[in-house]
């Protein structure tokens, strides 16, 4: 078997812990990035904190619905034993 044929048989999954750590790391980066941009625009710490929190809550809610919509789309899913 060639390497290409062998890799077709492999299925990679992430552990729940890895997914959690990646999610938290991304959220930290997202909060920091939003905060920096808002601070550069406002130069006001109170406004920066308020806007950053509002944006982050909105993005979490938006992402939740985005995931739920994609869960209903069958396109691109592979069914069967891998």
Biopython code that builds the backbone (N, CA, C, O; Angstrom):
import numpy as np
from Bio.PDB.StructureBuilder import StructureBuilder

atoms = [
    (1, "UNK", "N", (0.833, -1.199, 0.000)),
    (1, "UNK", "CA", (0.000, 0.000, 0.000)),
    (1, "UNK", "C", (0.870, 1.253, 0.000)),
    (1, "UNK", "O", (1.925, 1.296, 0.632)),
    (2, "UNK", "N", (0.413, 2.251, -0.708)),
    (2, "UNK", "CA", (1.142, 3.510, -0.700)),
    (2, "UNK", "C", (0.711, 4.338, 0.510)),
    (2, "UNK", "O", (-0.269, 4.015, 1.181)),
    (3, "UNK", "N", (1.435, 5.375, 0.769)),
    (3, "UNK", "CA", (1.100, 6.257, 1.901)),
    (3, "UNK", "C", (-0.283, 6.849, 1.715)),
    (3, "UNK", "O", (-1.037, 6.970, 2.680)),
    (4, "UNK", "N", (-0.631, 7.221, 0.488)),
    (4, "UNK", "CA", (-1.937, 7.813, 0.219)),
    (4, "UNK", "C", (-3.063, 6.830, 0.539)),
    (4, "UNK", "O", (-4.067, 7.215, 1.138)),
    (5, "UNK", "N", (-2.907, 5.584, 0.149)),
    (5, "UNK", "CA", (-3.932, 4.588, 0.439)),
    (5, "UNK", "C", (-4.058, 4.344, 1.937)),
    (5, "UNK", "O", (-5.167, 4.178, 2.447)),
    (6, "UNK", "N", (-2.936, 4.321, 2.642)),
    (6, "UNK", "CA", (-2.963, 4.123, 4.090)),
    (6, "UNK", "C", (-3.685, 5.252, 4.805)),
    (6, "UNK", "O", (-4.453, 5.005, 5.735)),
    (7, "UNK", "N", (-3.450, 6.477, 4.386)),
    (7, "UNK", "CA", (-4.044, 7.623, 5.082)),
    (7, "UNK", "C", (-5.544, 7.711, 4.837)),
    (7, "UNK", "O", (-6.258, 8.320, 5.634)),
    (8, "UNK", "N", (-6.035, 7.125, 3.766)),
    (8, "UNK", "CA", (-7.481, 7.130, 3.528)),
    (8, "UNK", "C", (-8.217, 6.314, 4.581)),
    (8, "UNK", "O", (-9.397, 6.555, 4.835)),
    (9, "UNK", "N", (-7.539, 5.359, 5.194)),
    (9, "UNK", "CA", (-8.149, 4.496, 6.190)),
    (9, "UNK", "C", (-8.136, 5.116, 7.589)),
    (9, "UNK", "O", (-8.828, 4.630, 8.484)),
    (10, "UNK", "N", (-7.364, 6.173, 7.786)),
    (10, "UNK", "CA", (-7.220, 6.776, 9.111)),
    (10, "UNK", "C", (-8.296, 7.822, 9.347)),
    (10, "UNK", "O", (-8.648, 8.585, 8.448)),
    (11, "UNK", "N", (-8.806, 7.848, 10.550)),
    (11, "UNK", "CA", (-9.746, 8.887, 10.955)),
    (11, "UNK", "C", (-9.172, 9.554, 12.196)),
    (11, "UNK", "O", (-8.853, 8.879, 13.174)),
    (12, "UNK", "N", (-9.042, 10.849, 12.161)),
    (12, "UNK", "CA", (-8.481, 11.582, 13.286)),
    (12, "UNK", "C", (-9.587, 12.273, 14.052)),
    (12, "UNK", "O", (-10.469, 12.905, 13.471)),
    (13, "UNK", "N", (-9.526, 12.146, 15.335)),
    (13, "UNK", "CA", (-10.486, 12.812, 16.200)),
    (13, "UNK", "C", (-9.716, 13.560, 17.271)),
    (13, "UNK", "O", (-8.617, 13.168, 17.662)),
    (14, "UNK", "N", (-10.311, 14.633, 17.733)),
    (14, "UNK", "CA", (-9.721, 15.379, 18.829)),
    (14, "UNK", "C", (-10.367, 14.952, 20.126)),
    (14, "UNK", "O", (-11.550, 14.614, 20.164)),
    (15, "UNK", "N", (-9.586, 14.970, 21.188)),
    (15, "UNK", "CA", (-10.163, 14.692, 22.499)),
    (15, "UNK", "C", (-10.994, 15.901, 22.922)),
    (15, "UNK", "O", (-10.810, 17.006, 22.412)),
    (16, "UNK", "N", (-11.888, 15.679, 23.837)),
    (16, "UNK", "CA", (-12.708, 16.792, 24.350)),
    (16, "UNK", "C", (-11.844, 17.827, 25.041)),
    (16, "UNK", "O", (-12.092, 19.028, 24.934)),
    (17, "UNK", "N", (-10.821, 17.357, 25.755)),
    (17, "UNK", "CA", (-9.923, 18.287, 26.442)),
    (17, "UNK", "C", (-9.191, 19.173, 25.436)),
    (17, "UNK", "O", (-9.074, 20.382, 25.641)),
    (18, "UNK", "N", (-8.699, 18.574, 24.350)),
    (18, "UNK", "CA", (-8.007, 19.363, 23.324)),
    (18, "UNK", "C", (-8.957, 20.408, 22.725)),
    (18, "UNK", "O", (-8.572, 21.563, 22.541)),
    (19, "UNK", "N", (-10.192, 20.005, 22.423)),
    (19, "UNK", "CA", (-11.174, 20.940, 21.876)),
    (19, "UNK", "C", (-11.460, 22.068, 22.858)),
    (19, "UNK", "O", (-11.570, 23.228, 22.460)),
    (20, "UNK", "N", (-11.579, 21.734, 24.136)),
    (20, "UNK", "CA", (-11.832, 22.743, 25.158)),
    (20, "UNK", "C", (-10.670, 23.728, 25.258)),
    (20, "UNK", "O", (-10.885, 24.940, 25.304)),
    (21, "UNK", "N", (-9.441, 23.215, 25.291)),
    (21, "UNK", "CA", (-8.267, 24.079, 25.395)),
    (21, "UNK", "C", (-8.156, 24.985, 24.166)),
    (21, "UNK", "O", (-7.865, 26.175, 24.294)),
    (22, "UNK", "N", (-8.389, 24.424, 22.978)),
    (22, "UNK", "CA", (-8.354, 25.237, 21.762)),
    (22, "UNK", "C", (-9.420, 26.323, 21.791)),
    (22, "UNK", "O", (-9.159, 27.460, 21.398)),
    (23, "UNK", "N", (-10.609, 25.984, 22.250)),
    (23, "UNK", "CA", (-11.703, 26.961, 22.317)),
    (23, "UNK", "C", (-11.370, 28.089, 23.287)),
    (23, "UNK", "O", (-11.570, 29.263, 22.976)),
    (24, "UNK", "N", (-10.867, 27.729, 24.455)),
    (24, "UNK", "CA", (-10.512, 28.745, 25.446)),
    (24, "UNK", "C", (-9.367, 29.627, 24.953)),
    (24, "UNK", "O", (-9.393, 30.844, 25.140)),
    (25, "UNK", "N", (-8.372, 29.022, 24.330)),
    (25, "UNK", "CA", (-7.244, 29.796, 23.804)),
    (25, "UNK", "C", (-7.725, 30.778, 22.732)),
    (25, "UNK", "O", (-7.308, 31.937, 22.713)),
    (26, "UNK", "N", (-8.596, 30.311, 21.849)),
    (26, "UNK", "CA", (-9.118, 31.186, 20.805)),
    (26, "UNK", "C", (-9.933, 32.324, 21.408)),
    (26, "UNK", "O", (-9.829, 33.469, 20.968)),
    (27, "UNK", "N", (-10.736, 32.011, 22.405)),
    (27, "UNK", "CA", (-11.566, 33.034, 23.032)),
    (27, "UNK", "C", (-10.676, 34.094, 23.686)),
    (27, "UNK", "O", (-10.982, 35.283, 23.601)),
    (28, "UNK", "N", (-9.591, 33.690, 24.331)),
    (28, "UNK", "CA", (-8.659, 34.637, 24.955)),
    (28, "UNK", "C", (-8.041, 35.539, 23.893)),
    (28, "UNK", "O", (-7.954, 36.752, 24.079)),
    (29, "UNK", "N", (-7.613, 34.951, 22.787)),
    (29, "UNK", "CA", (-7.036, 35.741, 21.694)),
    (29, "UNK", "C", (-8.077, 36.697, 21.118)),
    (29, "UNK", "O", (-7.766, 37.848, 20.811)),
    (30, "UNK", "N", (-9.299, 36.224, 20.975)),
    (30, "UNK", "CA", (-10.381, 37.048, 20.437)),
    (30, "UNK", "C", (-10.687, 38.238, 21.352)),
    (30, "UNK", "O", (-10.850, 39.364, 20.882)),
    (31, "UNK", "N", (-10.763, 37.984, 22.645)),
    (31, "UNK", "CA", (-11.021, 39.062, 23.612)),
    (31, "UNK", "C", (-9.885, 40.081, 23.573)),
    (31, "UNK", "O", (-10.131, 41.286, 23.549)),
    (32, "UNK", "N", (-8.650, 39.602, 23.568)),
    (32, "UNK", "CA", (-7.491, 40.510, 23.541)),
    (32, "UNK", "C", (-7.498, 41.342, 22.258)),
    (32, "UNK", "O", (-7.290, 42.555, 22.304)),
    (33, "UNK", "N", (-7.734, 40.704, 21.129)),
    (33, "UNK", "CA", (-7.752, 41.431, 19.857)),
    (33, "UNK", "C", (-8.844, 42.482, 19.804)),
    (33, "UNK", "O", (-8.615, 43.611, 19.370)),
    (34, "UNK", "N", (-10.037, 42.101, 20.250)),
    (34, "UNK", "CA", (-11.145, 43.056, 20.284)),
    (34, "UNK", "C", (-10.822, 44.207, 21.223)),
    (34, "UNK", "O", (-11.039, 45.371, 20.885)),
    (35, "UNK", "N", (-10.306, 43.884, 22.396)),
    (35, "UNK", "CA", (-9.965, 44.914, 23.372)),
    (35, "UNK", "C", (-8.936, 45.901, 22.849)),
    (35, "UNK", "O", (-9.059, 47.109, 23.051)),
    (36, "UNK", "N", (-7.926, 45.380, 22.180)),
    (36, "UNK", "CA", (-6.883, 46.263, 21.624)),
    (36, "UNK", "C", (-7.472, 47.194, 20.576)),
    (36, "UNK", "O", (-7.201, 48.394, 20.584)),
    (37, "UNK", "N", (-8.278, 46.642, 19.673)),
    (37, "UNK", "CA", (-8.874, 47.480, 18.629)),
    (37, "UNK", "C", (-9.805, 48.547, 19.207)),
    (37, "UNK", "O", (-9.797, 49.697, 18.768)),
    (38, "UNK", "N", (-10.605, 48.148, 20.195)),
    (38, "UNK", "CA", (-11.529, 49.113, 20.808)),
    (38, "UNK", "C", (-10.742, 50.182, 21.571)),
    (38, "UNK", "O", (-11.088, 51.362, 21.518)),
    (39, "UNK", "N", (-9.701, 49.779, 22.270)),
    (39, "UNK", "CA", (-8.876, 50.743, 23.016)),
    (39, "UNK", "C", (-8.251, 51.754, 22.058)),
    (39, "UNK", "O", (-8.227, 52.951, 22.345)),
    (40, "UNK", "N", (-7.742, 51.271, 20.910)),
    (40, "UNK", "CA", (-7.142, 52.178, 19.934)),
    (40, "UNK", "C", (-8.170, 53.156, 19.380)),
    (40, "UNK", "O", (-7.833, 54.291, 19.044)),
    (41, "UNK", "N", (-9.419, 52.720, 19.284)),
    (41, "UNK", "CA", (-10.474, 53.587, 18.748)),
    (41, "UNK", "C", (-11.010, 54.566, 19.790)),
    (41, "UNK", "O", (-11.341, 55.703, 19.453)),
    (42, "UNK", "N", (-11.098, 54.134, 21.064)),
    (42, "UNK", "CA", (-11.745, 54.962, 22.074)),
    (42, "UNK", "C", (-10.783, 55.596, 23.076)),
    (42, "UNK", "O", (-11.035, 56.694, 23.574)),
    (43, "UNK", "N", (-9.696, 54.913, 23.367)),
    (43, "UNK", "CA", (-8.755, 55.313, 24.425)),
    (43, "UNK", "C", (-9.466, 55.534, 25.761)),
    (43, "UNK", "O", (-9.053, 56.368, 26.567)),
    (44, "UNK", "N", (-10.531, 54.780, 25.976)),
    (44, "UNK", "CA", (-11.292, 54.865, 27.212)),
    (44, "UNK", "C", (-11.484, 53.441, 27.738)),
    (44, "UNK", "O", (-12.110, 52.608, 27.082)),
    (45, "UNK", "N", (-10.940, 53.168, 28.926)),
    (45, "UNK", "CA", (-10.955, 51.811, 29.454)),
    (45, "UNK", "C", (-12.364, 51.303, 29.733)),
    (45, "UNK", "O", (-12.661, 50.138, 29.471)),
    (46, "UNK", "N", (-13.221, 52.146, 30.254)),
    (46, "UNK", "CA", (-14.607, 51.741, 30.533)),
    (46, "UNK", "C", (-15.332, 51.331, 29.266)),
    (46, "UNK", "O", (-15.970, 50.279, 29.214)),
    (47, "UNK", "N", (-15.230, 52.170, 28.244)),
    (47, "UNK", "CA", (-15.861, 51.853, 26.962)),
    (47, "UNK", "C", (-15.239, 50.600, 26.348)),
    (47, "UNK", "O", (-15.942, 49.768, 25.775)),
    (48, "UNK", "N", (-13.937, 50.474, 26.469)),
    (48, "UNK", "CA", (-13.240, 49.309, 25.924)),
    (48, "UNK", "C", (-13.769, 48.025, 26.550)),
    (48, "UNK", "O", (-14.076, 47.069, 25.837)),
    (49, "UNK", "N", (-13.877, 47.995, 27.867)),
    (49, "UNK", "CA", (-14.369, 46.802, 28.566)),
    (49, "UNK", "C", (-15.813, 46.513, 28.179)),
    (49, "UNK", "O", (-16.157, 45.370, 27.879)),
    (50, "UNK", "N", (-16.647, 47.526, 28.184)),
    (50, "UNK", "CA", (-18.066, 47.349, 27.860)),
    (50, "UNK", "C", (-18.251, 46.827, 26.435)),
    (50, "UNK", "O", (-18.942, 45.831, 26.220)),
    (51, "UNK", "N", (-17.642, 47.494, 25.477)),
    (51, "UNK", "CA", (-17.799, 47.101, 24.074)),
    (51, "UNK", "C", (-17.217, 45.713, 23.837)),
    (51, "UNK", "O", (-17.822, 44.903, 23.134)),
    (52, "UNK", "N", (-16.060, 45.431, 24.408)),
    (52, "UNK", "CA", (-15.427, 44.119, 24.239)),
    (52, "UNK", "C", (-16.328, 43.013, 24.772)),
    (52, "UNK", "O", (-16.494, 41.986, 24.115)),
    (53, "UNK", "N", (-16.909, 43.206, 25.947)),
    (53, "UNK", "CA", (-17.802, 42.187, 26.507)),
    (53, "UNK", "C", (-19.046, 41.989, 25.651)),
    (53, "UNK", "O", (-19.460, 40.857, 25.402)),
    (54, "UNK", "N", (-19.636, 43.081, 25.205)),
    (54, "UNK", "CA", (-20.831, 42.995, 24.365)),
    (54, "UNK", "C", (-20.516, 42.263, 23.057)),
    (54, "UNK", "O", (-21.274, 41.390, 22.636)),
    (55, "UNK", "N", (-19.421, 42.612, 22.429)),
    (55, "UNK", "CA", (-19.035, 41.976, 21.167)),
    (55, "UNK", "C", (-18.779, 40.485, 21.381)),
    (55, "UNK", "O", (-19.205, 39.664, 20.569)),
    (56, "UNK", "N", (-18.097, 40.132, 22.450)),
    (56, "UNK", "CA", (-17.779, 38.721, 22.691)),
    (56, "UNK", "C", (-19.035, 37.896, 22.968)),
    (56, "UNK", "O", (-19.154, 36.775, 22.474)),
    (57, "UNK", "N", (-19.950, 38.421, 23.732)),
    (57, "UNK", "CA", (-21.201, 37.705, 23.984)),
    (57, "UNK", "C", (-21.960, 37.530, 22.673)),
    (57, "UNK", "O", (-22.481, 36.451, 22.393)),
    (58, "UNK", "N", (-22.023, 38.585, 21.874)),
    (58, "UNK", "CA", (-22.687, 38.508, 20.573)),
    (58, "UNK", "C", (-22.040, 37.451, 19.680)),
    (58, "UNK", "O", (-22.742, 36.677, 19.030)),
    (59, "UNK", "N", (-20.706, 37.412, 19.645)),
    (59, "UNK", "CA", (-20.010, 36.449, 18.797)),
    (59, "UNK", "C", (-20.237, 35.008, 19.246)),
    (59, "UNK", "O", (-20.341, 34.115, 18.405)),
    (60, "UNK", "N", (-20.315, 34.766, 20.539)),
    (60, "UNK", "CA", (-20.599, 33.419, 21.040)),
    (60, "UNK", "C", (-21.998, 32.989, 20.613)),
    (60, "UNK", "O", (-22.187, 31.860, 20.160)),
    (61, "UNK", "N", (-22.972, 33.872, 20.751)),
    (61, "UNK", "CA", (-24.342, 33.559, 20.345)),
    (61, "UNK", "C", (-24.413, 33.333, 18.839)),
    (61, "UNK", "O", (-25.047, 32.382, 18.383)),
    (62, "UNK", "N", (-23.774, 34.187, 18.078)),
    (62, "UNK", "CA", (-23.749, 34.059, 16.629)),
    (62, "UNK", "C", (-23.118, 32.726, 16.213)),
    (62, "UNK", "O", (-23.629, 32.046, 15.323)),
    (63, "UNK", "N", (-22.022, 32.359, 16.849)),
    (63, "UNK", "CA", (-21.342, 31.109, 16.517)),
    (63, "UNK", "C", (-22.208, 29.902, 16.859)),
    (63, "UNK", "O", (-22.209, 28.913, 16.125)),
    (64, "UNK", "N", (-22.938, 29.974, 17.955)),
    (64, "UNK", "CA", (-23.828, 28.885, 18.332)),
    (64, "UNK", "C", (-24.844, 28.624, 17.217)),
    (64, "UNK", "O", (-25.028, 27.476, 16.813)),
    (65, "UNK", "N", (-25.498, 29.662, 16.719)),
    (65, "UNK", "CA", (-26.485, 29.490, 15.662)),
    (65, "UNK", "C", (-25.833, 29.054, 14.350)),
    (65, "UNK", "O", (-26.412, 28.270, 13.599)),
    (66, "UNK", "N", (-24.655, 29.551, 14.078)),
    (66, "UNK", "CA", (-23.887, 29.133, 12.903)),
    (66, "UNK", "C", (-23.647, 27.619, 12.945)),
    (66, "UNK", "O", (-23.860, 26.929, 11.948)),
    (67, "UNK", "N", (-23.211, 27.110, 14.078)),
    (67, "UNK", "CA", (-22.977, 25.668, 14.245)),
    (67, "UNK", "C", (-24.265, 24.867, 14.107)),
    (67, "UNK", "O", (-24.269, 23.809, 13.477)),
    (68, "UNK", "N", (-25.355, 25.358, 14.687)),
    (68, "UNK", "CA", (-26.628, 24.644, 14.599)),
    (68, "UNK", "C", (-27.116, 24.561, 13.153)),
    (68, "UNK", "O", (-27.663, 23.537, 12.743)),
    (69, "UNK", "N", (-26.925, 25.620, 12.385)),
    (69, "UNK", "CA", (-27.310, 25.609, 10.971)),
    (69, "UNK", "C", (-26.462, 24.589, 10.211)),
    (69, "UNK", "O", (-26.996, 23.790, 9.441)),
    (70, "UNK", "N", (-25.147, 24.610, 10.422)),
    (70, "UNK", "CA", (-24.274, 23.662, 9.732)),
    (70, "UNK", "C", (-24.575, 22.221, 10.145)),
    (70, "UNK", "O", (-24.354, 21.303, 9.355)),
    (71, "UNK", "N", (-25.065, 22.007, 11.343)),
    (71, "UNK", "CA", (-25.407, 20.660, 11.781)),
    (71, "UNK", "C", (-26.546, 20.084, 10.951)),
    (71, "UNK", "O", (-26.658, 18.864, 10.825)),
    (72, "UNK", "N", (-27.389, 20.932, 10.386)),
    (72, "UNK", "CA", (-28.522, 20.488, 9.579)),
    (72, "UNK", "C", (-28.145, 20.269, 8.111)),
    (72, "UNK", "O", (-28.907, 19.654, 7.365)),
    (73, "UNK", "N", (-26.987, 20.762, 7.695)),
    (73, "UNK", "CA", (-26.545, 20.635, 6.304)),
    (73, "UNK", "C", (-25.801, 19.312, 6.129)),
    (73, "UNK", "O", (-24.824, 19.039, 6.827)),
    (74, "UNK", "N", (-26.272, 18.505, 5.201)),
    (74, "UNK", "CA", (-25.688, 17.175, 4.981)),
    (74, "UNK", "C", (-24.481, 17.207, 4.050)),
    (74, "UNK", "O", (-23.690, 16.263, 4.044)),
    (75, "UNK", "N", (-24.324, 18.255, 3.276)),
    (75, "UNK", "CA", (-23.258, 18.350, 2.286)),
    (75, "UNK", "C", (-21.875, 18.189, 2.941)),
    (75, "UNK", "O", (-21.587, 18.780, 3.982)),
    (76, "UNK", "N", (-21.051, 17.386, 2.306)),
    (76, "UNK", "CA", (-19.669, 17.234, 2.746)),
    (76, "UNK", "C", (-19.451, 16.231, 3.868)),
    (76, "UNK", "O", (-18.310, 16.008, 4.273)),
    (77, "UNK", "N", (-20.509, 15.625, 4.377)),
    (77, "UNK", "CA", (-20.351, 14.633, 5.440)),
    (77, "UNK", "C", (-20.007, 13.289, 4.823)),
    (77, "UNK", "O", (-20.506, 12.926, 3.757)),
    (78, "UNK", "N", (-19.161, 12.574, 5.502)),
    (78, "UNK", "CA", (-18.789, 11.233, 5.072)),
    (78, "UNK", "C", (-19.422, 10.253, 6.024)),
    (78, "UNK", "O", (-19.199, 10.307, 7.234)),
    (79, "UNK", "N", (-20.210, 9.359, 5.473)),
    (79, "UNK", "CA", (-20.904, 8.378, 6.298)),
    (79, "UNK", "C", (-20.277, 7.005, 6.053)),
    (79, "UNK", "O", (-19.979, 6.637, 4.917)),
    (80, "UNK", "N", (-20.087, 6.269, 7.124)),
    (80, "UNK", "CA", (-19.535, 4.928, 6.989)),
    (80, "UNK", "C", (-18.324, 4.742, 7.872)),
    (80, "UNK", "O", (-17.920, 5.652, 8.596)),
    (81, "UNK", "N", (-17.757, 3.578, 7.806)),
    (81, "UNK", "CA", (-16.571, 3.270, 8.602)),
    (81, "UNK", "C", (-15.348, 3.863, 7.949)),
    (81, "UNK", "O", (-15.136, 3.731, 6.743)),
    (82, "UNK", "N", (-14.562, 4.505, 8.749)),
    (82, "UNK", "CA", (-13.323, 5.088, 8.260)),
    (82, "UNK", "C", (-12.180, 4.410, 8.951)),
    (82, "UNK", "O", (-11.022, 4.740, 8.696)),
]
sb = StructureBuilder()
sb.init_structure("model")
sb.init_model(0)
sb.init_chain("A")
sb.init_seg("    ")
for serial, (resi, resn, name, xyz) in enumerate(atoms, 1):
    if name == "N":
        sb.init_residue(resn, " ", resi, " ")
    sb.init_atom(name, np.array(xyz, "f"), 0.0, 1.0, " ", f" {name:<3s}", serial, name[0])
structure = sb.get_structure()
